[in-house]
Amino acid sequence: MSLYLRAFANLRKKALLTINDKEEINVHRLVQAVTWDSMNEQQRKSSFNTVLQLLVRKFPKETNGRQMWQKWPRCERLLPHVLFLLGMFCDHFPKGHKCAQLAELLGHCTWFLFESGHFGQVAKLVETLESTCPEQQKEILAKAIFIRAGLCADNNRVKEADLLIKQCIELREQDLDSNSPDLCNAYYSAGIISMECGRHGESLNYHNKEIAGRNACGDDDQTQTAVAFQNLALLYLKQNLVDDAEKNLNKAIEIFRASSGANSDRYAEVLFDMGNLHLSQNNITDGLKIHQEALQIREKITPRHFKTGFSFHKVAAILCRMRNHSEAKKHIERALQIFESTWDSAPRVARASFLYGQVLEQMGEHKRAEGAHLEAARLRESITTFPTVKTETMDSYDLLVNSWFRWRSCCTIMMLSA
């Protein structure tokens, strides 16, 4: 013990080891490399397994299919350790080597990254997760497929998402009870994806399965049940059943306010949908107010998340409609900043660039507007993951993102109020 303490003190003295204000120990990479190189193979495996077991215990886990956003800070602190460990695994184990505990850890880590919108890292990690996961760990394999389906769905690759979510459901139905929260999650994703594919009857069936499952499993704080109502509202809104959509959104808002709170990511998400519903009724003032509230929450909790970008985009579109072009410009510029740093950004950036051009045009900045429109067209041309409509209108650019992110466009609102 005394040798350890002396070594610890010497490393701190030479700034090769530091302790931050959270009492986390940071070891210089040189020390890590020298220590690792000095180990024999058995010591390396033992060290790897020790760290792996520790991270499996300490990395936050989603429970009963709920979001982890309240645990994001802890996840972010542990993420570098997971990635470092993964690097060691890839360097020192043969490709295709199976490791059940590593797959379990990557499952939790990848879910956090997906939930927090770090799609670039998700795309890389989910492949490693699948390759390291033993075949008998169907639950983890299903999670990997579920995450890939979500990744595709949120990036408008609905045909890919449709195939993946069905694979996930098949695995989970084989392995889980009908009222399992994880199976319910797969049902709600399938409901949203089939809605986007235009299969509304199938979508309704999945949503009803989800709600029945939530009721059967006992959703203690009702958070996931609220998600079910929210998703059902999207289906009703898609079918222009506005009253039914509003009833379900109000149920979701009431539950979220009582469970996750009025400053949560989930609450902001349902506000976004409610704002869109008001816009669909040409209630511009209330729609703007609700979207601004959603944006305020998102900007505080998830400032770089692509959904925050969508909130900036939506508020910009409404402000453009209200001829507040200077504020619209500020908001769409913030949306562009966020979108440009996201994975598979071309569809979102193209759409935002076109709106940016529209705003600049209204402000008399014709040359810059032309540049923004040309950039939008160039980016749209680069998209190969789904078919695009090649017309220079806001409505056609809106089709570059999922319906639940757009609903009524600025142009559509203008037509409604004409």
C-alpha positions as CSV (number, residue, x, y, z in Angstrom):
1,M,0.0,0.0,0.0
2,S,2.8,2.4,0.9
3,L,4.4,1.7,-2.6
4,Y,1.1,2.6,-4.2
5,L,0.8,5.8,-2.3
6,R,4.4,6.9,-3.1
7,A,3.8,6.1,-6.8
8,F,0.6,8.0,-6.7
9,A,2.2,11.0,-5.0
10,N,5.1,11.0,-7.5
11,L,2.8,10.9,-10.5
12,R,0.7,13.8,-9.1
13,K,3.9,15.8,-8.5
14,K,5.0,15.3,-12.1
15,A,1.4,16.2,-13.4
16,L,1.1,12.7,-14.8
17,L,-1.9,12.1,-12.6
18,T,-4.5,14.7,-11.7
19,I,-7.6,14.7,-9.6
20,N,-10.4,17.1,-10.8
21,D,-13.0,18.8,-8.6
22,K,-15.3,15.8,-9.0
23,E,-12.5,13.7,-7.4
24,E,-12.0,11.8,-10.7
25,I,-8.5,10.5,-11.3
26,N,-7.0,11.3,-14.7
27,V,-3.9,9.4,-15.7
28,H,-1.7,10.7,-18.5
29,R,-1.8,8.6,-21.6
30,L,2.0,8.1,-21.5
31,V,1.6,6.4,-18.1
32,Q,-1.2,4.3,-19.4
33,A,0.8,3.2,-22.4
34,V,3.9,2.4,-20.4
35,T,1.9,0.4,-17.8
36,W,0.1,-1.5,-20.5
37,D,3.3,-2.3,-22.3
38,S,5.0,-3.6,-19.2
39,M,2.2,-6.2,-18.6
40,N,2.4,-9.8,-19.9
41,E,-0.6,-11.3,-21.7
42,Q,-2.2,-12.7,-18.6
43,Q,-1.9,-9.4,-16.7
44,R,-3.4,-7.6,-19.6
45,K,-6.4,-9.9,-19.7
46,S,-6.8,-9.6,-16.0
47,S,-6.6,-5.8,-16.1
48,F,-9.1,-5.7,-19.0
49,N,-11.6,-7.9,-17.2
50,T,-11.3,-5.9,-14.0
51,V,-12.0,-2.6,-15.7
52,L,-14.8,-4.2,-17.8
53,Q,-16.5,-5.5,-14.7
54,L,-16.2,-2.2,-13.0
55,L,-17.7,-0.3,-15.9
56,V,-20.5,-2.8,-16.3
57,R,-21.4,-2.2,-12.7
58,K,-21.1,1.6,-12.8
59,F,-22.4,2.6,-16.2
60,P,-26.0,3.7,-15.9
61,K,-28.7,1.4,-17.3
62,E,-32.1,2.2,-18.7
63,T,-34.8,0.5,-16.8
64,N,-38.1,-0.7,-18.0
65,G,-37.6,1.0,-21.3
66,R,-37.4,4.5,-19.8
67,Q,-35.1,7.3,-21.0
68,M,-31.8,7.8,-19.2
69,W,-31.5,11.6,-19.7
70,Q,-31.3,12.3,-16.0
71,K,-28.2,10.1,-15.9
72,W,-26.5,11.6,-19.0
73,P,-23.8,13.5,-17.0
74,R,-22.6,10.3,-15.4
75,C,-22.7,8.5,-18.8
76,E,-20.6,11.3,-20.3
77,R,-18.0,11.0,-17.6
78,L,-17.7,7.2,-18.1
79,L,-17.9,7.2,-21.9
80,P,-14.1,7.9,-22.4
81,H,-13.3,4.9,-20.3
82,V,-15.6,2.7,-22.3
83,L,-14.1,3.9,-25.5
84,F,-10.6,3.4,-24.2
85,L,-11.4,-0.1,-23.1
86,L,-13.0,-0.8,-26.5
87,G,-9.8,0.3,-28.2
88,M,-7.8,-2.1,-26.1
89,F,-10.3,-4.9,-27.0
90,C,-10.0,-4.2,-30.7
91,D,-6.2,-4.0,-30.6
92,H,-5.6,-7.1,-28.5
93,F,-8.4,-9.5,-29.4
94,P,-9.0,-11.1,-32.8
95,K,-11.8,-9.7,-35.0
96,G,-15.1,-11.3,-34.2
97,H,-14.1,-12.3,-30.7
98,K,-17.2,-12.6,-28.5
99,C,-17.4,-11.1,-25.1
100,A,-20.7,-11.1,-23.3
101,Q,-19.8,-8.5,-20.7
102,L,-18.5,-6.1,-23.2
103,A,-21.6,-6.5,-25.3
104,E,-23.7,-5.8,-22.2
105,L,-21.7,-2.6,-21.5
106,L,-21.8,-1.5,-25.2
107,G,-25.6,-2.0,-25.1
108,H,-26.0,0.5,-22.3
109,C,-23.4,2.9,-23.7
110,T,-24.9,2.8,-27.2
111,W,-28.4,3.4,-25.9
112,F,-27.1,6.5,-24.0
113,L,-25.5,7.8,-27.2
114,F,-28.6,7.2,-29.2
115,E,-30.8,8.8,-26.7
116,S,-28.5,11.9,-26.5
117,G,-28.3,12.2,-30.3
118,H,-24.7,11.2,-30.8
119,F,-25.6,9.3,-33.9
120,G,-22.1,9.2,-35.4
121,Q,-20.7,7.3,-32.4
122,V,-23.9,5.2,-32.3
123,A,-23.4,4.0,-35.9
124,K,-19.8,2.9,-35.1
125,L,-20.5,1.3,-31.8
126,V,-23.6,-0.6,-32.7
127,E,-21.6,-2.6,-35.3
128,T,-19.1,-3.5,-32.6
129,L,-21.9,-4.4,-30.3
130,E,-23.4,-6.8,-32.7
131,S,-20.0,-8.4,-33.6
132,T,-19.0,-9.0,-29.9
133,C,-22.4,-10.2,-28.7
134,P,-22.7,-14.0,-28.4
135,E,-25.7,-15.4,-30.3
136,Q,-27.4,-16.6,-27.1
137,Q,-27.7,-13.0,-25.8
138,K,-30.8,-12.3,-27.8
139,E,-31.9,-9.5,-25.6
140,I,-28.7,-7.5,-26.3
141,L,-28.9,-8.4,-30.0
142,A,-32.4,-7.1,-30.1
143,K,-31.3,-3.9,-28.4
144,A,-28.7,-3.4,-31.1
145,I,-31.2,-3.9,-33.9
146,F,-33.7,-1.6,-32.0
147,I,-31.1,1.1,-31.9
148,R,-30.2,0.7,-35.6
149,A,-33.9,0.9,-36.4
150,G,-34.2,4.1,-34.4
151,L,-31.1,5.5,-36.1
152,C,-32.6,4.9,-39.5
153,A,-36.0,6.1,-38.5
154,D,-34.8,9.4,-37.1
155,N,-32.8,10.0,-40.3
156,N,-35.7,9.4,-42.6
157,R,-34.5,6.0,-43.7
158,V,-37.9,4.5,-43.0
159,K,-37.6,1.5,-45.3
160,E,-34.5,0.3,-43.6
161,A,-36.0,1.1,-40.2
162,D,-39.2,-0.9,-41.1
163,L,-37.2,-4.1,-41.8
164,L,-35.0,-3.7,-38.7
165,I,-37.9,-3.0,-36.2
166,K,-39.6,-6.2,-37.5
167,Q,-36.5,-8.2,-36.8
168,C,-36.3,-6.7,-33.3
169,I,-39.9,-7.5,-32.6
170,E,-39.4,-11.1,-33.8
171,L,-36.5,-11.5,-31.4
172,R,-38.2,-9.9,-28.5
173,E,-41.5,-11.8,-29.0
174,Q,-39.5,-15.1,-28.9
175,D,-37.7,-14.1,-25.7
176,L,-39.9,-11.8,-23.7
177,D,-43.4,-11.7,-22.1
178,S,-46.1,-9.9,-24.0
179,N,-46.1,-7.1,-21.4
180,S,-42.4,-6.6,-21.3
181,P,-41.4,-2.9,-21.4
182,D,-38.7,-3.6,-24.0
183,L,-41.3,-5.3,-26.2
184,C,-43.7,-2.4,-25.8
185,N,-40.9,-0.1,-26.9
186,A,-40.5,-2.1,-30.0
187,Y,-44.2,-1.9,-30.6
188,Y,-44.2,1.9,-30.3
189,S,-41.3,2.2,-32.7
190,A,-43.0,-0.1,-35.2
191,G,-46.2,2.0,-34.8
192,I,-44.3,5.2,-35.7
193,I,-42.4,3.6,-38.6
194,S,-45.4,1.9,-40.1
195,M,-47.3,5.3,-39.8
196,E,-44.5,6.9,-41.8
197,C,-44.7,4.2,-44.4
198,G,-48.4,5.0,-44.8
199,R,-49.8,1.8,-43.2
200,H,-52.1,3.5,-40.7
201,G,-54.1,0.4,-39.7
202,E,-50.9,-1.5,-38.9
203,S,-49.7,1.5,-37.0
204,L,-52.8,1.7,-34.9
205,N,-52.5,-2.0,-34.1
206,Y,-49.0,-1.6,-32.8
207,H,-50.0,1.4,-30.7
208,N,-52.9,-0.5,-29.2
209,K,-50.5,-3.4,-28.4
210,E,-48.1,-1.1,-26.7
211,I,-50.8,0.6,-24.6
212,A,-52.2,-2.9,-23.6
213,G,-48.7,-4.0,-22.6
214,R,-48.0,-0.8,-20.6
215,N,-51.3,-1.3,-18.7
216,A,-50.4,-5.0,-18.0
217,C,-46.9,-4.4,-16.9
218,G,-47.7,-1.6,-14.5
219,D,-45.9,1.5,-15.7
220,D,-45.4,3.0,-12.2
221,D,-44.8,6.6,-13.1
222,Q,-46.8,6.3,-16.4
223,T,-44.0,7.9,-18.4
224,Q,-44.0,5.3,-21.1
225,T,-47.7,5.2,-21.2
226,A,-47.6,8.9,-21.9
227,V,-45.2,8.2,-24.8
228,A,-47.9,5.8,-26.1
229,F,-50.5,8.5,-26.0
230,Q,-48.1,10.9,-27.7
231,N,-47.3,8.5,-30.5
232,L,-51.0,7.7,-31.0
233,A,-51.6,11.4,-31.3
234,L,-49.1,11.6,-34.2
235,L,-51.0,8.9,-36.0
236,Y,-54.3,10.8,-35.5
237,L,-52.7,14.0,-36.7
238,K,-51.4,12.2,-39.7
239,Q,-55.0,11.2,-40.5
240,N,-56.2,14.8,-39.8
241,L,-58.2,13.5,-36.8
242,V,-57.2,16.7,-34.9
243,D,-59.6,16.3,-32.0
244,D,-58.4,12.8,-31.2
245,A,-54.8,13.9,-31.6
246,E,-55.3,16.8,-29.2
247,K,-57.0,14.6,-26.5
248,N,-54.0,12.2,-26.6
249,L,-51.4,14.9,-26.5
250,N,-53.2,16.5,-23.5
251,K,-53.1,13.2,-21.7
252,A,-49.4,12.9,-22.5
253,I,-48.7,16.4,-21.3
254,E,-50.5,15.9,-18.1
255,I,-48.6,12.6,-17.3
256,F,-45.2,14.0,-18.3
257,R,-45.7,17.1,-16.1
258,A,-46.5,14.8,-13.2
259,S,-43.8,12.2,-13.8
260,S,-40.7,13.4,-15.6
261,G,-41.5,17.1,-14.9
262,A,-42.0,20.2,-16.9
263,N,-38.3,20.6,-17.6
264,S,-37.6,17.2,-19.1
265,D,-36.7,16.1,-22.6
266,R,-39.9,14.1,-22.9
267,Y,-42.0,17.1,-21.9
268,A,-40.3,19.2,-24.5
269,E,-41.0,16.6,-27.1
270,V,-44.7,16.5,-26.5
271,L,-44.8,20.3,-26.5
272,F,-43.2,20.2,-29.9
273,D,-46.0,18.0,-31.1
274,M,-48.7,20.1,-29.5
275,G,-47.2,23.2,-31.1
276,N,-47.4,21.5,-34.5
277,L,-51.0,20.6,-33.8
278,H,-51.9,24.3,-33.1
279,L,-50.1,25.3,-36.3
280,S,-52.2,22.7,-38.2
281,Q,-55.2,24.6,-37.0
282,N,-53.7,27.9,-38.1
283,N,-53.3,29.0,-34.5
284,I,-50.0,30.7,-35.1
285,T,-49.6,32.6,-31.9
286,D,-50.2,29.7,-29.6
287,G,-48.1,27.4,-31.8
288,L,-45.2,29.8,-31.6
289,K,-45.5,30.1,-27.8
290,I,-45.6,26.4,-27.3
291,H,-42.6,25.8,-29.6
292,Q,-40.6,28.5,-27.8
293,E,-41.3,26.8,-24.5
294,A,-40.1,23.5,-26.0
295,L,-37.0,25.2,-27.4
296,Q,-36.2,26.8,-24.1
297,I,-36.3,23.4,-22.4
298,R,-34.3,21.6,-25.1
299,E,-31.7,24.4,-25.3
300,K,-31.1,24.0,-21.6
301,I,-31.0,20.2,-21.4
302,T,-29.7,19.2,-24.9
303,P,-28.2,22.2,-26.6
304,R,-26.4,20.3,-29.3
305,H,-29.1,17.6,-29.9
306,F,-30.5,17.4,-33.4
307,K,-34.0,17.7,-31.9
308,T,-33.0,21.1,-30.5
309,G,-32.0,22.0,-34.0
310,F,-35.5,21.1,-35.2
311,S,-37.0,23.4,-32.5
312,F,-34.8,26.2,-33.7
313,H,-35.9,25.5,-37.3
314,K,-39.6,25.4,-36.4
315,V,-39.5,28.7,-34.5
316,A,-37.6,30.2,-37.4
317,A,-40.3,29.1,-39.8
318,I,-43.0,30.6,-37.7
319,L,-41.2,33.8,-37.2
320,C,-40.6,34.0,-41.0
321,R,-44.4,33.6,-41.4
322,M,-44.9,36.4,-39.0
323,R,-42.4,38.6,-40.9
324,N,-40.0,38.8,-38.0
325,H,-37.1,38.1,-40.3
326,S,-34.2,39.2,-38.1
327,E,-35.2,36.8,-35.3
328,A,-36.0,34.1,-37.9
329,K,-32.5,34.5,-39.3
330,K,-30.9,34.1,-35.8
331,H,-32.9,30.9,-35.1
332,I,-32.3,29.2,-38.5
333,E,-28.6,30.0,-38.1
334,R,-28.6,28.2,-34.8
335,A,-30.4,25.3,-36.4
336,L,-27.7,25.1,-39.1
337,Q,-24.9,25.1,-36.5
338,I,-26.5,22.2,-34.7
339,F,-27.4,20.2,-37.8
340,E,-24.0,20.6,-39.4
341,S,-22.4,18.8,-36.5
342,T,-24.8,15.8,-36.6
343,W,-24.4,12.5,-38.3
344,D,-25.8,12.1,-41.8
345,S,-26.5,15.8,-41.8
346,A,-27.3,16.5,-45.4
347,P,-31.1,16.2,-45.3
348,R,-31.5,18.4,-42.2
349,V,-28.9,21.0,-43.4
350,A,-30.4,21.1,-46.9
351,R,-33.8,21.8,-45.5
352,A,-32.5,24.4,-43.1
353,S,-30.4,26.0,-45.8
354,F,-33.4,26.4,-48.1
355,L,-35.4,28.1,-45.3
356,Y,-32.3,30.3,-44.6
357,G,-32.4,31.4,-48.2
358,Q,-36.1,32.2,-47.9
359,V,-35.4,34.4,-44.9
360,L,-32.5,36.1,-46.5
361,E,-34.6,36.8,-49.6
362,Q,-37.2,38.5,-47.5
363,M,-34.5,40.6,-45.9
364,G,-33.3,41.8,-49.3
365,E,-30.0,39.8,-49.1
366,H,-30.5,38.3,-52.5
367,K,-26.9,37.2,-53.2
368,R,-26.6,35.3,-49.9
369,A,-30.1,33.9,-50.4
370,E,-29.1,32.5,-53.8
371,G,-26.0,30.9,-52.2
372,A,-28.1,29.3,-49.5
373,H,-30.6,27.9,-52.1
374,L,-27.7,26.6,-54.2
375,E,-26.2,24.9,-51.1
376,A,-29.6,23.4,-50.3
377,A,-29.9,22.0,-53.8
378,R,-26.4,20.6,-53.7
379,L,-26.9,18.8,-50.4
380,R,-30.2,17.4,-51.6
381,E,-28.5,16.0,-54.7
382,S,-26.0,14.2,-52.4
383,I,-28.7,12.2,-50.6
384,T,-28.7,8.6,-51.6
385,T,-30.4,7.0,-48.6
386,F,-33.9,7.8,-49.8
387,P,-35.6,9.3,-52.8
388,T,-36.0,13.1,-52.9
389,V,-38.4,15.5,-54.7
390,K,-36.4,17.8,-57.0
391,T,-38.4,21.0,-56.8
392,E,-37.4,24.3,-55.3
393,T,-40.1,24.7,-52.7
394,M,-40.2,24.6,-48.9
395,D,-42.7,21.8,-49.1
396,S,-40.3,19.6,-51.1
397,Y,-37.4,20.3,-48.8
398,D,-39.6,19.5,-45.8
399,L,-40.0,16.0,-47.2
400,L,-36.3,15.5,-46.4
401,V,-37.1,14.9,-42.8
402,N,-39.7,12.7,-41.0
403,S,-43.3,13.9,-40.7
404,W,-43.1,14.1,-36.9
405,F,-40.3,16.6,-37.2
406,R,-42.0,18.8,-39.7
407,W,-45.8,18.5,-40.0
408,R,-47.0,21.9,-41.2
409,S,-44.4,23.8,-43.1
410,C,-44.0,27.6,-43.2
411,C,-45.3,27.6,-46.7
412,T,-48.4,25.5,-45.8
413,I,-49.1,27.8,-42.9
414,M,-49.0,30.8,-45.3
415,M,-51.5,29.1,-47.6
416,L,-53.8,28.4,-44.7
417,S,-53.8,32.0,-43.7
418,A,-54.1,33.5,-47.1
